[in-house]
Amino acid sequence: MNTATHIEPDLITKLAEALASHMRPAIPISIDLWDIATIAAYLKRDPQVVRERMACLPSFPKAIRLPTTRGRAQALYNALEVIKWAQSHQDKH
């Protein structure tokens, strides 16, 4: 075996553990909450466009604002509702 391409199994294990410690567990889409940046990435739009032109539409899902001690909370949105909203705009023909 070529030593330049051989990686020790314990090194692979250590790398995998290091990566896993930095990853968040997957949250089911049916209960996940998205912020404007995540919605923008999903819709392939600039966050400012989502905030100023989409989130303010009457048909857009209503924001969830969790209580904080620092005034107005960041707007979060039910991911599944955002997906359904986007799909509702699919051309019918």
MOMO-V829162 format. One record per run of one state. SS is the DSSP state (H for helix, E for strand, L for the rest). FROM is the first residue (numbers start at 1). LEN is the number of residues. Records with the same first field share a line. If there is no record, write none. Layout:
SS->FROM-LEN, FROM-LEN
//
This chain:
L->1-8, 23-10, 35-1, 44-3, 55-9, 65-11, 88-6
H->9-14, 36-8, 47-8, 79-9
E->33-2, 64-1, 76-3
//
